[in-house]
Structure formats: C-alpha cells, structure tokens
Amino acid sequence: MDRFKVSLDKELRSVYTKHARVQVDYSRQLDGEWGKLLAGESGKRVVGASAVKKDGDQDADVMMI
C-alpha cells in the first residue's frame, strides 16, 4: 500500500505541474493578446504580469494576478 501511495503521489505531482504549465502558457498568450489590443488603443505597449521559472518538473512557480 505504501508503494502505491508513493507512485500515486509522484503521478499526481507530475499532473499538477503539467497543468500549471498549461495555465501559465495560456496566461502568457492572453497577456500578449491583451497587450496587442491595448497597444492599438493607446499607442503604448503593455507588459504582461506573469512570471514563471522554467527549471524543470520539480518546481512550477506561478504568479497569478
């Protein structure tokens, strides 16, 4: 049973990390599109607020605003 818990824990962590990366990528794309829209209106470029480190599967540092 303990072996099952360890393997399940590893799988769940991997799934959560992948899901977080998908959300971050989507957020970056959304920030870029909003930046394009807002730049067209005011003539200024808006920089996205998302910050992410791409170190590997161990960490998924995500700042959500």
ROTI-46347 format. One line per 3 residues: their letters; for each residue x, z, y of N, C-alpha, C, O. Coordinates in nm, 2 decimals. Each point is the difference from the previous one (the first is absolute). Layout:
REM ROTI-46347
a = X:Z:Y:X:Z:Y:X:Z:Y:X:Z:Y | ...
END
This chain:
REM ROTI-46347
mdr = 0.08:0.00:-0.12:-0.08:0.00:0.12:0.09:0.00:0.13:-0.03:-0.07:0.09 | 0.14:0.15:-0.10:0.08:0.00:0.12:0.07:-0.13:0.03:0.01:-0.04:0.11 | 0.02:-0.03:-0.22:0.06:-0.13:0.02:-0.10:-0.10:0.06:0.04:-0.08:0.08
fkv = -0.16:0.09:-0.12:-0.11:-0.08:0.06:-0.01:0.03:0.15:-0.01:-0.10:0.08 | 0.01:0.22:-0.05:-0.01:0.04:0.14:0.11:-0.05:0.09:-0.02:-0.05:0.11 | 0.14:0.05:-0.16:0.12:-0.05:0.07:-0.01:-0.15:0.02:0.02:-0.05:0.11
sld = -0.06:-0.02:-0.22:-0.01:-0.15:0.02:-0.11:-0.04:0.09:0.01:-0.09:0.08 | -0.12:0.16:-0.09:-0.12:-0.03:0.09:0.04:0.03:0.14:-0.04:-0.07:0.09 | 0.11:0.18:-0.07:0.04:0.04:0.14:0.09:-0.12:0.06:-0.02:-0.03:0.11
kel = 0.11:-0.02:-0.19:0.09:-0.11:0.05:-0.08:-0.12:0.03:0.02:-0.07:0.10 | -0.12:0.04:-0.19:-0.08:-0.12:0.03:-0.08:0.01:0.12:-0.02:-0.09:0.08 | -0.04:0.21:-0.06:-0.09:0.02:0.12:0.09:0.00:0.12:-0.05:-0.06:0.10
rsv = 0.17:0.12:-0.10:0.08:-0.01:0.12:0.04:-0.15:0.03:0.00:-0.04:0.12 | 0.02:-0.04:-0.22:0.03:-0.14:0.02:-0.12:-0.07:0.06:0.02:-0.08:0.10 | -0.14:0.11:-0.15:-0.12:-0.07:0.05:-0.02:0.04:0.15:-0.03:-0.08:0.08
ytk = 0.04:0.21:-0.05:-0.02:0.05:0.14:0.10:-0.06:0.09:-0.03:-0.04:0.11 | 0.16:0.02:-0.15:0.10:-0.06:0.08:-0.03:-0.14:0.03:0.01:-0.05:0.11 | -0.05:-0.03:-0.22:-0.03:-0.14:0.02:-0.12:-0.01:0.09:0.00:-0.09:0.09
har = -0.10:0.17:-0.10:-0.12:0.00:0.08:0.04:0.03:0.15:-0.05:-0.07:0.09 | 0.14:0.16:-0.07:0.04:0.03:0.14:0.07:-0.12:0.06:-0.02:-0.03:0.12 | 0.10:-0.03:-0.20:0.08:-0.12:0.05:-0.10:-0.11:0.04:0.02:-0.07:0.10
vqv = -0.12:0.05:-0.18:-0.10:-0.11:0.03:-0.07:0.04:0.13:-0.02:-0.09:0.09 | -0.02:0.22:-0.07:-0.06:0.04:0.12:0.09:-0.02:0.12:-0.05:-0.04:0.11 | 0.18:0.07:-0.12:0.09:-0.02:0.11:0.02:-0.14:0.03:0.00:-0.04:0.12
dys = 0.01:-0.05:-0.22:0.01:-0.14:0.03:-0.13:-0.05:0.07:0.02:-0.08:0.10 | -0.13:0.12:-0.14:-0.12:-0.04:0.06:-0.01:0.05:0.15:-0.04:-0.07:0.09 | 0.08:0.19:-0.07:0.01:0.06:0.13:0.09:-0.08:0.09:-0.03:-0.02:0.12
rql = 0.15:-0.02:-0.17:0.09:-0.08:0.08:-0.06:-0.13:0.04:0.01:-0.05:0.11 | -0.08:-0.02:-0.21:-0.06:-0.13:0.03:-0.11:0.02:0.11:-0.01:-0.08:0.09 | -0.06:0.19:-0.10:-0.11:0.03:0.09:0.06:0.02:0.14:-0.05:-0.05:0.10
dge = 0.15:0.13:-0.09:0.07:0.03:0.12:0.05:-0.13:0.07:-0.01:-0.02:0.12 | 0.07:-0.07:-0.21:0.05:-0.13:0.06:-0.11:-0.08:0.05:0.01:-0.06:0.11 | -0.13:0.05:-0.18:-0.11:-0.08:0.05:-0.06:0.06:0.13:-0.03:-0.07:0.09
wgk = 0.02:0.21:-0.09:-0.05:0.06:0.13:0.10:-0.03:0.11:-0.04:-0.02:0.11 | 0.17:0.03:-0.14:0.10:-0.03:0.10:-0.02:-0.14:0.06:0.02:-0.02:0.12 | -0.04:-0.08:-0.21:-0.02:-0.13:0.05:-0.13:-0.01:0.09:0.00:-0.07:0.10
lla = -0.11:0.13:-0.15:-0.12:0.00:0.08:0.02:0.07:0.14:-0.04:-0.06:0.10 | 0.10:0.17:-0.10:0.02:0.08:0.12:0.10:-0.07:0.09:-0.01:0.00:0.13 | 0.11:-0.07:-0.18:0.10:-0.07:0.08:-0.06:-0.12:0.07:0.04:-0.03:0.11
ges = -0.14:-0.03:-0.18:-0.07:-0.11:0.06:-0.08:0.04:0.12:-0.01:-0.08:0.10 | -0.04:0.20:-0.10:-0.09:0.05:0.11:0.08:0.04:0.12:-0.03:-0.03:0.11 | 0.14:0.11:-0.14:0.07:0.06:0.11:0.13:-0.06:0.03:0.06:0.03:0.11
gkr = -0.01:-0.12:-0.20:0.13:-0.06:0.03:0.11:0.09:-0.05:0.12:-0.04:0.01 | -0.15:0.16:-0.06:0.11:0.09:-0.05:-0.01:0.01:-0.15:-0.11:-0.01:-0.06 | 0.22:0.03:0.00:0.01:0.02:-0.15:-0.02:0.14:-0.03:0.07:0.09:0.06
vvg = -0.15:-0.05:-0.16:-0.02:0.13:-0.04:0.07:0.03:-0.13:-0.01:-0.08:-0.09 | 0.09:0.18:0.08:0.08:0.03:-0.12:-0.08:0.09:-0.09:-0.07:0.09:0.05 | 0.07:-0.12:-0.18:-0.08:0.08:-0.10:0.05:0.14:-0.01:0.12:0.03:0.03
asa = -0.20:0.06:-0.07:0.03:0.14:0.00:0.04:0.05:-0.14:0.03:0.12:-0.02 | -0.03:-0.21:-0.08:0.03:0.04:-0.14:0.15:0.01:-0.02:0.08:-0.08:0.05 | -0.04:0.19:-0.12:0.14:0.02:-0.03:0.01:0.03:-0.15:-0.06:0.09:-0.05
vkk = 0.15:-0.17:-0.02:0.01:0.02:-0.14:0.14:-0.02:-0.04:0.07:-0.09:0.04 | -0.02:0.18:-0.13:0.13:-0.02:-0.07:-0.02:-0.07:-0.13:-0.09:0.03:-0.07 | 0.18:-0.13:0.05:-0.01:-0.07:-0.13:0.12:0.04:-0.09:0.10:-0.08:-0.01
dgd = -0.10:0.20:-0.04:0.11:0.05:-0.08:-0.01:-0.03:-0.15:0.10:-0.02:-0.07 | -0.22:0.02:0.02:-0.02:-0.02:-0.14:-0.13:0.07:-0.04:-0.08:0.03:0.08 | 0.06:-0.02:-0.21:-0.12:0.06:-0.05:-0.01:0.15:0.01:-0.10:0.06:-0.02
qda = 0.21:0.01:0.06:0.00:0.14:0.01:-0.08:0.05:0.12:-0.07:0.10:-0.01 | 0.08:-0.17:0.12:-0.06:0.05:0.13:-0.09:-0.11:0.05:0.04:-0.12:0.00 | -0.15:0.15:0.06:-0.08:-0.09:0.07:-0.04:0.07:0.13:-0.11:0.06:0.01
dvm = 0.19:-0.06:0.09:-0.02:0.07:0.13:-0.09:-0.09:0.08:0.04:-0.11:0.04 | -0.16:0.16:0.00:-0.09:-0.08:0.07:-0.05:0.08:0.12:-0.05:0.11:-0.02 | 0.05:-0.18:0.13:-0.06:0.07:0.12:-0.13:-0.07:0.03:0.00:-0.12:0.03
mi = -0.11:0.19:-0.03:-0.12:-0.06:0.03:-0.05:0.05:0.13:0.00:0.12:0.03 | -0.04:-0.21:0.06:-0.05:0.04:0.13:-0.15:-0.04:0.01:-0.06:0.02:0.11
END
